Amino acid sequence: MSAASAETTTSSMAISPPAHGLSPTLSAAAIVLFAALTFGLLCINRKRTRALKNAEKQSALLEALIDASDDMIFFKDRDSRFRMINRAAAHVLGRTPEDILGRDDSEFFSPEEADAFHAADQRVLSSGSTQRFEERVKQPDGHYERYETLKSPVTLPDGTVLGLLGVARRLSTERQSADRLRLAAQFFDNAAEGITITSPDGVIEMVNPAFTHITGYSAKEAVGQTPKLLHSGRHSEAFYQRMWDNLAQHGRWQGEIWNRRKSGDIYPEWLDISPVRNEQGQLIHYLGIFSDITAAKTSEAQLEHMAQHDALTDLPNRSLLNDRIATAIRRASRDKRTVAVIFLDLDHFKDINDSYGHETGDMVLKHVAMRLHECVRDEDTVARLGGDEFVVLIEDIADAQQADQAAERILASLIPPIGQNDQEFFIGASIGVSLYPRDGDSVEALLRNADTAMYQAKQLGRNNAQRYCATQTEATRQRVKLENALRHAISHEALDVWFQPQVDLQSGELIGFEALCRWTDPDHGPIPPSTFIPLAENNGMIVPLGTLVLRKACAQIRQWREAGFIPPRVAINVSGRQLRRLDFLGDLCSILEQEQCRPEWIEIEVTESDILKDAEPAIATLHGIREMGIALSLDDFGTGFSSLSYLKRLPINTLKIDRSFIDGLPGDPNDRAIVQAILAMGRSLGIQVLAEGVENPAQVAALRLMGCSTAQGYHFGRPALAETHLDRLACA
């Protein structure tokens, strides 16, 4: 073993007890060093133990102090999760502290409340400053308490934000009472309603600014007075006595009352009075809260007026008229007087609407309303039922003659034309009159019978007045039945189109047909055109009826051609109301296209009187028809107020001499002169002339001698169904 090895071994063995003869000095030094190290470690361990114990004591003390506090104390991290919470806070949340740590507000509160708490936390963390909040916190039993909460950010010396510390304290009863008083004071000062506080004997002790704004009296002027300061004089002492009796009995009174402002203006208000008592139940004040309802009353009056009056003319409507007729009947029954109900319908008003539009029609209705007002007494009622129907109620008349005179005044008032934009409109009316008690003792009976008499006036040529008589009722019932049957027939296309031949007078050849509508009702049997055509014109069904005839005639022409026949041109009647519709040309094109009928296969036939009622729009439509390649004929020429100035502007191909002038041929010189004049005019204007209603050979001979080339009538063939004419078509 070398010396070095021996030395190393000795050193490594120095801490062992001397054995093998090692140096006593070295051994002693090692022992001393070991002892010192051991003592030092023991001292350090003892200090650490004392420090830990102290820390534990301080932590326990801090925890005890926090838990002993009645305030809610908690610490949240930056994600708003609870990392420390005292028992008071845990109690409010209804959990143990251990159940709460690591969770956030969303697990204890509703989403809305949790979001609000989280938003407040983030404001504190982002601002880096302590902030104060008032928060409503739900208690375990479900009720809410208000808390004042201080939230402060917790940061390290280097500025790192660890979270926030919150301390929340339930607001004291005194504080809440003070808050409520402050809130009540703010409401008192800022309320839109007037507020009055009086003593038990009714002396005003306090008013708010709204009281001054509504009444005009300042607080200084009102305090010390009684509410009699505001009395309007509209209510009796009995009214106020009932008010106080009701207040004493029910503990509250509310209702509408009229008061007077300082300016003297009387206004309506809604008043609510209630007593104020102390904890012992003693009456200490009366509280009155009121609002000015002038605007509401005005709106209510406007709404009531709108509900009872026609929006266009501002005349009473059906509802108000019924009330006034009922009142008039009661007065007349008591005073043994007569009441007249005058029902009027404007003649041909629909033509104005169809031709010029509803704006012009409305203008005409307003003018009619004004004229009716001007020709009756102030105490009479003029009402509009709707459309072009008006009713005049005349009370306190002695006999039927006074009602007749009133009806004549109404007719006279409508004679002058109504002007609008350089256009004049002549308005007539059909009037029916019913009288109480002779013609009915109820509102419904008087209106119904006046309407029946009005329809009788229409039947007698319009622009006249008729008094009701009992026989009209049965006629009206039959008319209504017939109207319903006609409406059903049109909607189900249960009317037929018959065809009457038109011939060349020289050769006898077939040159055309006229399409004519025929109706056989299952209940009423065959109905003549002279009955159902006027009926359709009066109730507005003439337009769908005319469209039906036009469509069926075009369809029949196509069927003939598909069967190999080449029929001559077919004349189809079109009413003036159809002609004046703005969409007539479009409808005509659609029908021709749908039925595969060419324009040159048909002829549109119109009457002279229909055109002259409203010439300009009618002439424009006729030119549109001619531009489509459709021929035009003018029916019943000479029976109306013929106007040669209009005739030369009409793009017509054929003039049809009315049968009334043919009937007297050949013996009546006047009829001969008229027919010769029409034929001469036709030749001069280059227009073909056709004679209608030719029924015997003598008429045929006379027409040939006068130079008439075409005709139609029973002599050449009666109107018949399409299949009746097949043999004639085969020879054409």
Secondary structure, DSSP 4 states (H G I P E B T S, - for coil): --HHHHHHHHHHTTTSPP-TT--HHHHHHHHHHHHHHHHHHHHHHHHHHHHHHHHHHHHHHHHHHHHH-SSEEEEEETTS-EEEE-HHHHHHHTS-HHHHTT--GGGTS-HHHHHHHHHHHHHHHHHTS-EEEEEEEE-TTS-EEEEEEEEEEEE-TT--EEEEEEEEEEPPHHHHHHHHHHHHHHHHHH-SSEEEEE-TTS-EEEE-HHHHHHH---HHHHTTS-GGGGB-S-S-HHHHHHHHHHHHHHS-EEEEEEEE-TTS-EEEEEEEEEEEE-TT--EEEEEEEEEE-HHHHHHHHHHHHHHHB-TTT--B-HHHHHHHHHHHHHHHHHHT-EEEEEEEEETTHHHHHHHH-HHHHHHHHHHHHHHHHHTS-TTSEEEEEETTEEEEEEEEESSHHHHHHHHHHHHHHT-SPEEETTEEE---EEEEEEEETTT-SSHHHHHHHHHHHHHHHHHTTSS-EEE--THHHHHHHHHHHHHHHHHHHHHTT--EEEEEEEEETTT--EEEEEEEEEEEETTTEEE-HHHHHHHHHHHTTHHHHHHHHHHHHHHHHHHHHHTT----EEEEE--HHHHT-TTHHHHHHHHHHHTT--GGGEEEEEEHHHHHHTHHHHHHHHHHHHHTT-EEEEEEETSS---HHHHTTS--SEEEE-HHHHTTTTT-HHHHHHHHHHHHHHHHHT-EEEE----SHHHHHHHHHHT--EE-STTT---B-GGGGHHHHHH-
